[in-house]
Amino acid sequence: MEKLTEIQQLLDQTVAGISLGRLAAVLALLFLLLLLKKVFAHLLTKTLFKAVQKTSTKMDDLLLKSLNKPAELLVILFGLYLAVEILHLPSEPTNIDLLARNLIHGLLIFNLGWFCYNAVTLLEQWLGHWAGRTESTLDDHLLPFIRKSLRVFIVILAILMLVQNLGYSISGLIASLGLGGLAFALAAKDSLSNIFGSIMILLDRPFLIGDWIKASDIEGTVEEIGFRSTRIRTFAKTQITIPNSVLMNMSIDNFSRMPKRRIKLTIGVTYDTTPKQMRQAVADIKQLLREHPAIDQEFFLVNFTDFGASSLDIMVYCFTVSTVWSEYLDTREDVCLKIMDRLEKIGLEIAFPSQTLYLQNNEENPSQTSEIR
């Protein structure tokens, strides 16, 4: 009994207003929590990680990785909270109890922000899976931008919550940030408009990387789509950089989205062509287009259309099956050569620009004229 009394007296002794018994209890609690943290970490890494790796999705793997370290810190914070409850820290002359509780609250806010910061990877993974289903590569380029923006937002929000937790009013800070944000927005107006232009390109998708487009007097292949500008490689091999805000206000002609490519010809034959020969020529050209494997059979026109200044004009209007530039040129060349062959077989000549001049000699023979072509 005397030993128990001595031990009780020893535990009742105080250090800085805290009994040794409470200090011993807190040390034992912290030791148990460290063991619990080790067990919890082992459970996550050895059991849960192995279980989620067997699943087909990666979302659960990323979720556990995001929770791993914040969950271990949460165990420690729980232990610190119990320690403060056990210690009954003094509030006079300095309120150490309130200071300790605010510190734990601040660490809890930090822990929550840490988890949210890591969890952005989950959103990026989901958006990446969605972006992989689209044909556009622009949404793939925007993923890093979205990830960085969200993480910056989380960090700023966590800092504001920490400042408020320390007892400071954040209303004045938010007002100053509003004024500063307004000044920044005015200074970065062009940059912001270009970013919104990038977002509009993502939503509307008027073109993709590699497309052949024409915007105003600029024509070429889209080489790169950035957050601020789009780079176009012209056919002269020069590179033109256009701000996205300017590009989105232009009329964009996307040649790469043509389902087929047009051939439009005007063939002029000489005026000595007879109606029978003209009808034969039109019929032969139509037959040529029907039999040509590279010509789209859905729609084509061949018609005698005009009495030109120096020729009788036949319009040929059709489309090639292929939209590849080189294949289109090969088809156009082949059609032109075969038309020449058909016209030659029926004895027609292709006209060239010419003028007829009539001279009249009134002195010698008023009725006699001469013709010069």
C-alpha atoms as a printed R data frame, in Angstrom:
    type eleno elety resid chain resno       x      y        z
1   ATOM     1    CA   MET     A     1   0.000  0.000    0.000
2   ATOM     2    CA   GLU     A     2   2.806  2.366    0.851
3   ATOM     3    CA   LYS     A     3   4.373  1.765   -2.590
4   ATOM     4    CA   LEU     A     4   1.073  2.427   -4.292
5   ATOM     5    CA   THR     A     5   0.744  5.598   -2.273
6   ATOM     6    CA   GLU     A     6   4.228  6.671   -3.275
7   ATOM     7    CA   ILE     A     7   3.505  5.928   -6.925
8   ATOM     8    CA   GLN     A     8   0.244  7.872   -6.668
9   ATOM     9    CA   GLN     A     9   2.051 10.818   -5.107
10  ATOM    10    CA   LEU     A    10   4.678 10.667   -7.862
11  ATOM    11    CA   LEU     A    11   2.032 10.635  -10.592
12  ATOM    12    CA   ASP     A    12   0.242 13.561   -8.946
13  ATOM    13    CA   GLN     A    13   3.304 15.755   -9.192
14  ATOM    14    CA   THR     A    14   2.978 18.450  -11.862
15  ATOM    15    CA   VAL     A    15   5.284 19.829  -14.509
16  ATOM    16    CA   ALA     A    16   4.170 23.140  -16.000
17  ATOM    17    CA   GLY     A    17   0.748 22.530  -14.485
18  ATOM    18    CA   ILE     A    18   0.387 19.019  -15.958
19  ATOM    19    CA   SER     A    19   0.542 15.925  -13.753
20  ATOM    20    CA   LEU     A    20   3.113 13.254  -14.449
21  ATOM    21    CA   GLY     A    21   0.323 10.680  -14.617
22  ATOM    22    CA   ARG     A    22  -1.324 12.487  -17.507
23  ATOM    23    CA   LEU     A    23   2.022 12.852  -19.260
24  ATOM    24    CA   ALA     A    24   2.662  9.119  -18.862
25  ATOM    25    CA   ALA     A    25  -0.794  8.318  -20.211
26  ATOM    26    CA   VAL     A    26  -0.213 10.556  -23.215
27  ATOM    27    CA   LEU     A    27   3.174  8.951  -23.930
28  ATOM    28    CA   ALA     A    28   1.600  5.492  -23.760
29  ATOM    29    CA   LEU     A    29  -1.219  6.667  -26.056
30  ATOM    30    CA   LEU     A    30   1.204  8.096  -28.598
31  ATOM    31    CA   PHE     A    31   3.231  4.877  -28.532
32  ATOM    32    CA   LEU     A    32   0.081  2.839  -29.209
33  ATOM    33    CA   LEU     A    33  -0.911  5.201  -32.022
34  ATOM    34    CA   LEU     A    34   2.505  4.818  -33.656
35  ATOM    35    CA   LEU     A    35   2.010  1.052  -33.564
36  ATOM    36    CA   LEU     A    36  -1.496  1.515  -34.980
37  ATOM    37    CA   LYS     A    37  -0.065  3.690  -37.757
38  ATOM    38    CA   LYS     A    38   2.399  0.950  -38.670
39  ATOM    39    CA   VAL     A    39  -0.380 -1.644  -38.700
40  ATOM    40    CA   PHE     A    40  -2.603  0.629  -40.766
41  ATOM    41    CA   ALA     A    41   0.176  1.296  -43.290
42  ATOM    42    CA   HIS     A    42   0.897 -2.426  -43.531
43  ATOM    43    CA   LEU     A    43  -2.806 -3.103  -44.082
44  ATOM    44    CA   LEU     A    44  -2.942 -0.595  -46.910
45  ATOM    45    CA   THR     A    45   0.254 -1.611  -48.678
46  ATOM    46    CA   LYS     A    46   0.145 -5.366  -48.222
47  ATOM    47    CA   THR     A    47  -3.546 -6.189  -48.243
48  ATOM    48    CA   LEU     A    48  -5.659 -3.493  -49.898
49  ATOM    49    CA   PHE     A    49  -3.108 -2.570  -52.573
50  ATOM    50    CA   LYS     A    50  -2.793 -6.206  -53.634
51  ATOM    51    CA   ALA     A    51  -6.583 -6.560  -53.698
52  ATOM    52    CA   VAL     A    52  -7.212 -3.496  -55.869
53  ATOM    53    CA   GLN     A    53  -4.407 -4.410  -58.271
54  ATOM    54    CA   LYS     A    54  -6.463 -7.436  -59.291
55  ATOM    55    CA   THR     A    55  -9.338 -5.262  -60.502
56  ATOM    56    CA   SER     A    56  -9.650 -4.094  -64.110
57  ATOM    57    CA   THR     A    57  -9.886 -0.376  -63.298
58  ATOM    58    CA   LYS     A    58  -7.074  1.857  -62.090
59  ATOM    59    CA   MET     A    59  -9.353  4.249  -60.217
60  ATOM    60    CA   ASP     A    60  -9.264  2.258  -56.976
61  ATOM    61    CA   ASP     A    61  -5.441  2.046  -57.166
62  ATOM    62    CA   LEU     A    62  -5.217  5.821  -57.520
63  ATOM    63    CA   LEU     A    63  -7.729  6.327  -54.708
64  ATOM    64    CA   LEU     A    64  -5.660  4.242  -52.293
65  ATOM    65    CA   LYS     A    65  -2.473  6.039  -53.301
66  ATOM    66    CA   SER     A    66  -4.197  9.366  -52.694
67  ATOM    67    CA   LEU     A    67  -5.464  8.188  -49.273
68  ATOM    68    CA   ASN     A    68  -2.284  6.443  -48.118
69  ATOM    69    CA   LYS     A    69  -0.223  9.238  -46.542
70  ATOM    70    CA   PRO     A    70  -3.168 11.480  -45.536
71  ATOM    71    CA   ALA     A    71  -4.773  8.498  -43.745
72  ATOM    72    CA   GLU     A    72  -1.579  7.831  -41.772
73  ATOM    73    CA   LEU     A    73  -1.415 11.503  -40.779
74  ATOM    74    CA   LEU     A    74  -5.075 11.342  -39.779
75  ATOM    75    CA   VAL     A    75  -4.241  8.581  -37.269
76  ATOM    76    CA   ILE     A    76  -1.564 10.786  -35.721
77  ATOM    77    CA   LEU     A    77  -3.935 13.752  -35.574
78  ATOM    78    CA   PHE     A    78  -6.511 11.614  -33.815
79  ATOM    79    CA   GLY     A    79  -3.875 10.683  -31.254
80  ATOM    80    CA   LEU     A    80  -2.893 14.321  -30.760
81  ATOM    81    CA   TYR     A    81  -6.547 15.247  -30.221
82  ATOM    82    CA   LEU     A    82  -6.899 12.550  -27.527
83  ATOM    83    CA   ALA     A    83  -3.639 13.740  -25.945
84  ATOM    84    CA   VAL     A    84  -4.950 17.299  -25.671
85  ATOM    85    CA   GLU     A    85  -8.161 15.995  -24.102
86  ATOM    86    CA   ILE     A    86  -6.176 13.972  -21.559
87  ATOM    87    CA   LEU     A    87  -3.603 16.621  -20.680
88  ATOM    88    CA   HIS     A    88  -6.072 19.414  -19.856
89  ATOM    89    CA   LEU     A    89  -3.563 22.025  -20.937
90  ATOM    90    CA   PRO     A    90  -3.595 25.283  -18.959
91  ATOM    91    CA   SER     A    91  -5.430 28.295  -20.290
92  ATOM    92    CA   GLU     A    92  -3.735 30.840  -17.995
93  ATOM    93    CA   PRO     A    93  -1.671 32.969  -18.344
94  ATOM    94    CA   THR     A    94  -1.419 31.737  -21.954
95  ATOM    95    CA   ASN     A    95  -4.225 29.687  -23.469
96  ATOM    96    CA   ILE     A    96  -2.065 26.712  -24.506
97  ATOM    97    CA   ASP     A    97  -5.145 24.480  -24.819
98  ATOM    98    CA   LEU     A    98  -6.701 26.731  -27.476
99  ATOM    99    CA   LEU     A    99  -3.359 27.021  -29.265
100 ATOM   100    CA   ALA     A   100  -2.985 23.234  -29.362
101 ATOM   101    CA   ARG     A   101  -6.538 22.752  -30.641
102 ATOM   102    CA   ASN     A   102  -6.027 25.362  -33.359
103 ATOM   103    CA   LEU     A   103  -2.814 23.630  -34.363
104 ATOM   104    CA   ILE     A   104  -4.632 20.302  -34.677
105 ATOM   105    CA   HIS     A   105  -7.413 21.950  -36.688
106 ATOM   106    CA   GLY     A   106  -4.801 23.516  -38.962
107 ATOM   107    CA   LEU     A   107  -3.109 20.151  -39.477
108 ATOM   108    CA   LEU     A   108  -6.509 18.609  -40.209
109 ATOM   109    CA   ILE     A   109  -7.154 21.264  -42.879
110 ATOM   110    CA   PHE     A   110  -3.696 20.585  -44.302
111 ATOM   111    CA   ASN     A   111  -4.434 16.859  -44.343
112 ATOM   112    CA   LEU     A   112  -7.742 17.375  -46.140
113 ATOM   113    CA   GLY     A   113  -6.076 19.649  -48.692
114 ATOM   114    CA   TRP     A   114  -3.324 17.056  -49.157
115 ATOM   115    CA   PHE     A   115  -5.901 14.376  -49.947
116 ATOM   116    CA   CYS     A   116  -7.786 16.661  -52.368
117 ATOM   117    CA   TYR     A   117  -4.489 17.627  -54.021
118 ATOM   118    CA   ASN     A   118  -3.682 13.956  -54.597
119 ATOM   119    CA   ALA     A   119  -7.260 13.130  -55.610
120 ATOM   120    CA   VAL     A   120  -6.978 15.444  -58.620
121 ATOM   121    CA   THR     A   121  -5.173 12.500  -60.223
122 ATOM   122    CA   LEU     A   122  -8.451 10.567  -60.064
123 ATOM   123    CA   LEU     A   123 -10.264 13.293  -61.979
124 ATOM   124    CA   GLU     A   124  -7.432 13.495  -64.494
125 ATOM   125    CA   GLN     A   125  -7.604  9.721  -65.004
126 ATOM   126    CA   TRP     A   126 -11.364  9.867  -65.596
127 ATOM   127    CA   LEU     A   127 -11.081 12.816  -67.978
128 ATOM   128    CA   GLY     A   128  -8.203 11.086  -69.767
129 ATOM   129    CA   HIS     A   129 -10.368  7.998  -70.258
130 ATOM   130    CA   TRP     A   130 -13.125 10.222  -71.683
131 ATOM   131    CA   ALA     A   131 -10.677 12.145  -73.882
132 ATOM   132    CA   GLY     A   132  -9.272  8.886  -75.241
133 ATOM   133    CA   ARG     A   133 -12.646  8.115  -76.825
134 ATOM   134    CA   THR     A   134 -12.636 11.292  -78.900
135 ATOM   135    CA   GLU     A   135 -10.806 11.856  -82.155
136 ATOM   136    CA   SER     A   136  -9.484 15.243  -81.071
137 ATOM   137    CA   THR     A   137  -6.065 15.522  -79.430
138 ATOM   138    CA   LEU     A   138  -6.781 18.974  -78.054
139 ATOM   139    CA   ASP     A   139  -8.626 17.648  -75.011
140 ATOM   140    CA   ASP     A   140  -5.519 15.543  -74.262
141 ATOM   141    CA   HIS     A   141  -3.458 18.743  -74.259
142 ATOM   142    CA   LEU     A   142  -5.933 20.468  -71.929
143 ATOM   143    CA   LEU     A   143  -5.719 17.789  -69.235
144 ATOM   144    CA   PRO     A   144  -2.438 19.106  -67.710
145 ATOM   145    CA   PHE     A   145  -3.915 22.598  -67.699
146 ATOM   146    CA   ILE     A   146  -7.015 21.393  -65.826
147 ATOM   147    CA   ARG     A   147  -4.898 19.416  -63.345
148 ATOM   148    CA   LYS     A   148  -2.637 22.375  -62.545
149 ATOM   149    CA   SER     A   149  -5.568 24.789  -62.250
150 ATOM   150    CA   LEU     A   150  -7.425 22.531  -59.809
151 ATOM   151    CA   ARG     A   151  -4.348 22.002  -57.667
152 ATOM   152    CA   VAL     A   152  -3.647 25.724  -57.511
153 ATOM   153    CA   PHE     A   153  -7.270 26.307  -56.494
154 ATOM   154    CA   ILE     A   154  -7.011 23.648  -53.741
155 ATOM   155    CA   VAL     A   155  -3.790 25.150  -52.380
156 ATOM   156    CA   ILE     A   156  -5.262 28.674  -52.311
157 ATOM   157    CA   LEU     A   157  -8.448 27.430  -50.615
158 ATOM   158    CA   ALA     A   158  -6.441 25.509  -48.007
159 ATOM   159    CA   ILE     A   159  -4.319 28.579  -47.235
160 ATOM   160    CA   LEU     A   160  -7.433 30.727  -46.770
161 ATOM   161    CA   MET     A   161  -8.941 28.140  -44.415
162 ATOM   162    CA   LEU     A   162  -5.693 27.998  -42.415
163 ATOM   163    CA   VAL     A   163  -5.630 31.792  -42.126
164 ATOM   164    CA   GLN     A   164  -9.224 31.784  -40.905
165 ATOM   165    CA   ASN     A   165  -8.412 28.986  -38.451
166 ATOM   166    CA   LEU     A   166  -5.693 31.183  -36.907
167 ATOM   167    CA   GLY     A   167  -8.358 33.763  -36.079
168 ATOM   168    CA   TYR     A   168  -7.718 36.251  -38.853
169 ATOM   169    CA   SER     A   169 -10.565 37.649  -40.932
170 ATOM   170    CA   ILE     A   170 -10.265 36.679  -44.561
171 ATOM   171    CA   SER     A   171 -12.956 39.059  -45.824
172 ATOM   172    CA   GLY     A   172 -10.419 41.860  -46.282
173 ATOM   173    CA   LEU     A   173  -7.998 39.420  -47.877
174 ATOM   174    CA   ILE     A   174 -10.663 38.219  -50.298
175 ATOM   175    CA   ALA     A   175 -11.568 41.827  -51.132
176 ATOM   176    CA   SER     A   176  -7.930 42.640  -51.852
177 ATOM   177    CA   LEU     A   177  -7.653 39.485  -53.915
178 ATOM   178    CA   GLY     A   178 -10.736 40.624  -55.826
179 ATOM   179    CA   LEU     A   179  -9.144 43.956  -56.657
180 ATOM   180    CA   GLY     A   180  -5.879 42.273  -57.497
181 ATOM   181    CA   GLY     A   181  -7.707 39.726  -59.602
182 ATOM   182    CA   LEU     A   182  -9.474 42.514  -61.474
183 ATOM   183    CA   ALA     A   183  -6.169 44.238  -62.171
184 ATOM   184    CA   PHE     A   184  -4.624 40.940  -63.233
185 ATOM   185    CA   ALA     A   185  -7.586 40.165  -65.487
186 ATOM   186    CA   LEU     A   186  -7.277 43.545  -67.188
187 ATOM   187    CA   ALA     A   187  -3.546 43.046  -67.663
188 ATOM   188    CA   ALA     A   188  -3.982 39.500  -68.929
189 ATOM   189    CA   LYS     A   189  -7.108 40.149  -70.994
190 ATOM   190    CA   ASP     A   190  -5.557 38.930  -74.237
191 ATOM   191    CA   SER     A   191  -4.099 35.821  -72.623
192 ATOM   192    CA   LEU     A   192  -7.444 34.970  -71.035
193 ATOM   193    CA   SER     A   193  -9.283 35.500  -74.315
194 ATOM   194    CA   ASN     A   194  -6.823 33.150  -76.005
195 ATOM   195    CA   ILE     A   195  -7.417 30.525  -73.308
196 ATOM   196    CA   PHE     A   196 -11.167 30.847  -73.810
197 ATOM   197    CA   GLY     A   197 -10.509 30.557  -77.536
198 ATOM   198    CA   SER     A   198  -8.724 27.253  -76.853
199 ATOM   199    CA   ILE     A   199 -11.728 26.057  -74.867
200 ATOM   200    CA   MET     A   200 -14.036 26.999  -77.737
201 ATOM   201    CA   ILE     A   201 -11.832 25.077  -80.159
202 ATOM   202    CA   LEU     A   202 -12.145 22.095  -77.825
203 ATOM   203    CA   LEU     A   203 -15.925 22.374  -77.692
204 ATOM   204    CA   ASP     A   204 -16.646 23.219  -81.335
205 ATOM   205    CA   ARG     A   205 -13.785 21.182  -82.854
206 ATOM   206    CA   PRO     A   206 -13.640 23.080  -86.144
207 ATOM   207    CA   PHE     A   207 -10.323 21.352  -86.879
208 ATOM   208    CA   LEU     A   208  -7.848 18.854  -85.490
209 ATOM   209    CA   ILE     A   209  -4.084 18.630  -85.562
210 ATOM   210    CA   GLY     A   210  -3.057 17.578  -89.068
211 ATOM   211    CA   ASP     A   211  -6.111 19.091  -90.789
212 ATOM   212    CA   TRP     A   212  -5.742 21.206  -93.910
213 ATOM   213    CA   ILE     A   213  -7.605 24.436  -93.260
214 ATOM   214    CA   LYS     A   214  -8.003 27.913  -94.716
215 ATOM   215    CA   ALA     A   215  -8.741 30.885  -92.461
216 ATOM   216    CA   SER     A   216  -9.017 34.207  -94.282
217 ATOM   217    CA   ASP     A   217  -5.900 34.333  -96.487
218 ATOM   218    CA   ILE     A   218  -4.012 31.770  -94.354
219 ATOM   219    CA   GLU     A   219  -3.941 28.220  -95.698
220 ATOM   220    CA   GLY     A   220  -1.996 25.212  -94.495
221 ATOM   221    CA   THR     A   221  -1.857 22.234  -92.140
222 ATOM   222    CA   VAL     A   222  -2.570 22.589  -88.416
223 ATOM   223    CA   GLU     A   223   0.680 21.688  -86.691
224 ATOM   224    CA   GLU     A   224   0.034 22.533  -83.051
225 ATOM   225    CA   ILE     A   225  -2.857 23.797  -80.925
226 ATOM   226    CA   GLY     A   226  -1.702 25.486  -77.742
227 ATOM   227    CA   PHE     A   227  -3.398 27.338  -74.897
228 ATOM   228    CA   ARG     A   228  -2.546 30.716  -76.425
229 ATOM   229    CA   SER     A   229  -2.156 30.162  -80.146
230 ATOM   230    CA   THR     A   230  -2.417 27.725  -83.040
231 ATOM   231    CA   ARG     A   231   0.499 27.051  -85.391
232 ATOM   232    CA   ILE     A   232  -0.203 26.413  -89.073
233 ATOM   233    CA   ARG     A   233   2.382 25.087  -91.527
234 ATOM   234    CA   THR     A   234   1.758 26.652  -94.926
235 ATOM   235    CA   PHE     A   235   2.404 24.860  -98.208
236 ATOM   236    CA   ALA     A   236   5.404 27.152  -98.670
237 ATOM   237    CA   LYS     A   237   6.759 25.450  -95.507
238 ATOM   238    CA   THR     A   238   6.532 28.627  -93.437
239 ATOM   239    CA   GLN     A   239   4.932 28.551  -89.993
240 ATOM   240    CA   ILE     A   240   2.185 30.996  -89.058
241 ATOM   241    CA   THR     A   241   1.160 31.501  -85.421
242 ATOM   242    CA   ILE     A   242  -2.398 32.765  -84.896
243 ATOM   243    CA   PRO     A   243  -3.833 33.708  -81.463
244 ATOM   244    CA   ASN     A   244  -6.763 31.441  -80.674
245 ATOM   245    CA   SER     A   245  -9.037 34.402  -79.918
246 ATOM   246    CA   VAL     A   246  -8.395 35.744  -83.426
247 ATOM   247    CA   LEU     A   247  -8.712 32.330  -85.072
248 ATOM   248    CA   MET     A   248 -12.105 31.636  -83.511
249 ATOM   249    CA   ASN     A   249 -13.462 34.846  -85.039
250 ATOM   250    CA   MET     A   250 -12.443 33.761  -88.557
251 ATOM   251    CA   SER     A   251 -14.409 31.685  -91.039
252 ATOM   252    CA   ILE     A   252 -12.540 28.383  -91.164
253 ATOM   253    CA   ASP     A   253 -12.677 26.211  -94.277
254 ATOM   254    CA   ASN     A   254 -11.620 22.664  -93.330
255 ATOM   255    CA   PHE     A   255 -10.569 20.820  -96.493
256 ATOM   256    CA   SER     A   256  -9.670 17.665  -94.564
257 ATOM   257    CA   ARG     A   257 -13.341 17.040  -93.790
258 ATOM   258    CA   MET     A   258 -14.362 16.777  -97.427
259 ATOM   259    CA   PRO     A   259 -15.994 13.377  -97.973
260 ATOM   260    CA   LYS     A   260 -14.955 13.640 -101.640
261 ATOM   261    CA   ARG     A   261 -13.076 16.125 -103.813
262 ATOM   262    CA   ARG     A   262 -14.589 18.068 -106.711
263 ATOM   263    CA   ILE     A   263 -13.491 18.184 -110.339
264 ATOM   264    CA   LYS     A   264 -14.954 21.034 -112.373
265 ATOM   265    CA   LEU     A   265 -13.886 21.424 -116.007
266 ATOM   266    CA   THR     A   266 -14.978 23.560 -118.935
267 ATOM   267    CA   ILE     A   267 -14.039 21.944 -122.255
268 ATOM   268    CA   GLY     A   268 -14.253 24.150 -125.322
269 ATOM   269    CA   VAL     A   269 -14.523 22.591 -128.793
270 ATOM   270    CA   THR     A   270 -14.345 24.455 -132.084
271 ATOM   271    CA   TYR     A   271 -17.353 26.091 -133.751
272 ATOM   272    CA   ASP     A   272 -17.250 23.717 -136.698
273 ATOM   273    CA   THR     A   273 -18.638 20.982 -134.399
274 ATOM   274    CA   THR     A   274 -21.980 19.622 -135.587
275 ATOM   275    CA   PRO     A   275 -24.927 19.011 -133.220
276 ATOM   276    CA   LYS     A   276 -24.545 15.279 -133.801
277 ATOM   277    CA   GLN     A   277 -20.888 15.391 -132.781
278 ATOM   278    CA   MET     A   278 -21.741 17.483 -129.701
279 ATOM   279    CA   ARG     A   279 -24.370 14.975 -128.555
280 ATOM   280    CA   GLN     A   280 -21.886 12.160 -129.090
281 ATOM   281    CA   ALA     A   281 -19.197 13.994 -127.130
282 ATOM   282    CA   VAL     A   282 -21.508 14.583 -124.141
283 ATOM   283    CA   ALA     A   283 -22.652 10.942 -124.153
284 ATOM   284    CA   ASP     A   284 -19.073  9.622 -124.405
285 ATOM   285    CA   ILE     A   285 -17.850 11.764 -121.499
286 ATOM   286    CA   LYS     A   286 -20.776 10.602 -119.357
287 ATOM   287    CA   GLN     A   287 -19.944  7.001 -120.194
288 ATOM   288    CA   LEU     A   288 -16.309  7.659 -119.331
289 ATOM   289    CA   LEU     A   289 -17.254  8.945 -115.867
290 ATOM   290    CA   ARG     A   290 -19.596  5.995 -115.230
291 ATOM   291    CA   GLU     A   291 -16.825  3.534 -115.949
292 ATOM   292    CA   HIS     A   292 -14.035  5.323 -114.107
293 ATOM   293    CA   PRO     A   293 -13.301  3.576 -110.761
294 ATOM   294    CA   ALA     A   294 -11.941  6.735 -109.082
295 ATOM   295    CA   ILE     A   295 -15.036  8.854 -109.814
296 ATOM   296    CA   ASP     A   296 -17.864  8.943 -107.289
297 ATOM   297    CA   GLN     A   297 -21.015  7.609 -108.941
298 ATOM   298    CA   GLU     A   298 -23.504  9.322 -106.651
299 ATOM   299    CA   PHE     A   299 -23.558 12.547 -108.632
300 ATOM   300    CA   PHE     A   300 -21.931 13.956 -111.759
301 ATOM   301    CA   LEU     A   301 -22.958 16.279 -114.600
302 ATOM   302    CA   VAL     A   302 -21.881 16.582 -118.238
303 ATOM   303    CA   ASN     A   303 -23.707 19.218 -120.332
304 ATOM   304    CA   PHE     A   304 -23.246 21.446 -123.358
305 ATOM   305    CA   THR     A   305 -23.709 24.785 -121.624
306 ATOM   306    CA   ASP     A   306 -22.478 27.818 -123.577
307 ATOM   307    CA   PHE     A   307 -21.670 29.382 -126.919
308 ATOM   308    CA   GLY     A   308 -18.412 30.912 -125.856
309 ATOM   309    CA   ALA     A   309 -16.439 33.716 -127.496
310 ATOM   310    CA   SER     A   310 -14.238 31.240 -129.326
311 ATOM   311    CA   SER     A   311 -15.601 27.780 -128.436
312 ATOM   312    CA   LEU     A   312 -18.607 25.626 -127.721
313 ATOM   313    CA   ASP     A   313 -18.363 24.866 -123.987
314 ATOM   314    CA   ILE     A   314 -19.012 21.526 -122.293
315 ATOM   315    CA   MET     A   315 -19.195 21.532 -118.495
316 ATOM   316    CA   VAL     A   316 -17.896 18.459 -116.638
317 ATOM   317    CA   TYR     A   317 -18.756 18.353 -112.930
318 ATOM   318    CA   CYS     A   318 -17.896 15.313 -110.785
319 ATOM   319    CA   PHE     A   319 -16.195 14.154 -107.577
320 ATOM   320    CA   THR     A   320 -13.293 11.837 -106.863
321 ATOM   321    CA   VAL     A   321 -13.648  9.027 -104.363
322 ATOM   322    CA   SER     A   322 -10.314  9.831 -102.712
323 ATOM   323    CA   THR     A   323  -9.675 13.153 -100.976
324 ATOM   324    CA   VAL     A   324  -5.894 12.694 -100.913
325 ATOM   325    CA   TRP     A   325  -4.341 15.539 -102.886
326 ATOM   326    CA   SER     A   326  -1.916 13.417 -104.922
327 ATOM   327    CA   GLU     A   327  -4.548 10.788 -105.754
328 ATOM   328    CA   TYR     A   328  -7.001 13.521 -106.692
329 ATOM   329    CA   LEU     A   329  -4.494 15.045 -109.132
330 ATOM   330    CA   ASP     A   330  -3.811 11.631 -110.676
331 ATOM   331    CA   THR     A   331  -7.537 11.083 -111.194
332 ATOM   332    CA   ARG     A   332  -8.054 14.559 -112.640
333 ATOM   333    CA   GLU     A   333  -5.174 14.023 -115.061
334 ATOM   334    CA   ASP     A   334  -6.520 10.636 -116.148
335 ATOM   335    CA   VAL     A   335 -10.022 12.050 -116.741
336 ATOM   336    CA   CYS     A   336  -8.637 14.920 -118.833
337 ATOM   337    CA   LEU     A   337  -6.517 12.586 -120.990
338 ATOM   338    CA   LYS     A   338  -9.394 10.188 -121.569
339 ATOM   339    CA   ILE     A   339 -11.671 13.077 -122.557
340 ATOM   340    CA   MET     A   340  -9.057 14.130 -125.100
341 ATOM   341    CA   ASP     A   341  -9.008 10.555 -126.458
342 ATOM   342    CA   ARG     A   342 -12.811 10.453 -126.780
343 ATOM   343    CA   LEU     A   343 -12.962 13.814 -128.550
344 ATOM   344    CA   GLU     A   344 -10.217 12.783 -130.929
345 ATOM   345    CA   LYS     A   345 -12.086  9.575 -131.872
346 ATOM   346    CA   ILE     A   346 -15.175 11.490 -132.965
347 ATOM   347    CA   GLY     A   347 -13.137 14.076 -134.845
348 ATOM   348    CA   LEU     A   348 -13.495 17.068 -132.518
349 ATOM   349    CA   GLU     A   349 -10.819 19.619 -131.787
350 ATOM   350    CA   ILE     A   350 -10.350 21.482 -128.555
351 ATOM   351    CA   ALA     A   351 -10.630 25.200 -129.241
352 ATOM   352    CA   PHE     A   352  -8.187 27.828 -128.167
353 ATOM   353    CA   PRO     A   353  -8.864 31.564 -127.712
354 ATOM   354    CA   SER     A   354  -9.087 33.226 -131.147
355 ATOM   355    CA   GLN     A   355 -10.664 36.210 -132.929
356 ATOM   356    CA   THR     A   356 -12.091 36.571 -136.444
357 ATOM   357    CA   LEU     A   357 -11.345 39.811 -138.328
358 ATOM   358    CA   TYR     A   358 -13.272 40.692 -141.519
359 ATOM   359    CA   LEU     A   359 -11.670 43.139 -144.062
360 ATOM   360    CA   GLN     A   360 -13.743 44.799 -146.789
361 ATOM   361    CA   ASN     A   361 -12.341 46.595 -149.871
362 ATOM   362    CA   ASN     A   362 -15.023 49.055 -150.982
363 ATOM   363    CA   GLU     A   363 -13.058 50.602 -153.888
364 ATOM   364    CA   GLU     A   364 -12.285 47.501 -155.930
365 ATOM   365    CA   ASN     A   365 -15.184 45.254 -155.085
366 ATOM   366    CA   PRO     A   366 -17.583 46.368 -152.407
367 ATOM   367    CA   SER     A   367 -19.068 42.901 -152.127
368 ATOM   368    CA   GLN     A   368 -15.733 41.111 -151.646
369 ATOM   369    CA   THR     A   369 -14.532 40.472 -148.101
370 ATOM   370    CA   SER     A   370 -11.617 38.567 -146.687
371 ATOM   371    CA   GLU     A   371 -11.466 36.706 -143.400
372 ATOM   372    CA   ILE     A   372  -8.427 36.551 -141.136
373 ATOM   373    CA   ARG     A   373  -8.327 34.481 -137.985
